[in-house]
Amino acid sequence: MIQQHEYALLGGFNRATIGRWLGSLAALISGGLVFVVLSAVDLAKSLGLNVNLPPTVLSLVGAGAVYAALYWLFDRRLWKFGPLVKLLRVPDLSGQWECQGNPLQSTVATPWQGRMTIIQTWDKLRLRLETDNSVSNSLSAALLFDEAVGFHLMYHYRNDPKIVAPELKGHHGFAELIFDRDGQSAAGDYFNGRGRNTFGIMKITKVN
């Protein structure tokens, strides 16, 4: 089964720094929660209530648990928040994209169209490109921030022909896309090997 995979960040914010910041925030939040819980227990006892605090309650507000919750929230949601995108230098590419390809290896090569789906979190990424004849899935990827140009997406993929195209062979390939400043389109090139020696240019446009 094809899964999301990690991707490299080049020129973006250091992921280890994010982990340290979240760890410090988790310690502060956990300390506050433990104080509130213990204060509530002391208050209840002062009112004559028989309160027994199970150890599991404190474990749920421990720094480890709070860090896991914070990291999950950051990985899935917070990093996409507008101001953070500029600070982190990591664009949110997730969504559906229309793809137009133009092979260049011969004068008789036929242009092709497809739909690309990008699934992205802070840690992981997956690109799936489907055409009438085949499906490609990314195996590894890197995002590069270039101050002069913008964002580059480079990825290695595996292409599997559909049953309707028995003449095609499965193969591996590589593509590089450079995104416009508004993040709604990108253009670049691709080349294939290990089963299909072709290359060309491609453009993607976001549809939702």
Number of C-alpha atoms within 10 A of each C-alpha: 2 9 12 18 15 17 20 16 18 16 15 19 16 12 14 9 10 14 13 11 11 18 19 14 16 23 17 13 17 22 14 12 18 18 12 12 15 13 12 13 17 14 13 13 13 10 9 9 11 10 12 8 11 8 8 9 11 16 14 14 20 18 22 15 15 22 21 14 13 16 19 14 12 18 16 14 12 16 21 19 11 11 9 13 16 14 11 16 22 21 20 17 20 17 14 18 22 17 21 16 20 17 19 16 12 10 7 8 12 10 13 14 17 18 20 24 20 18 16 21 21 20 15 17 22 23 24 18 21 19 15 13 15 18 19 21 22 25 21 19 22 16 21 18 19 14 9 6 11 15 24 20 18 21 21 20 22 17 22 17 19 17 10 10 11 9 8 16 14 16 17 20 22 19 20 21 21 22 22 14 11 8 15 14 18 22 18 18 19 20 19 19 13 11 13 15 12 15 20 18 18 21 19 23 18 18 12 10
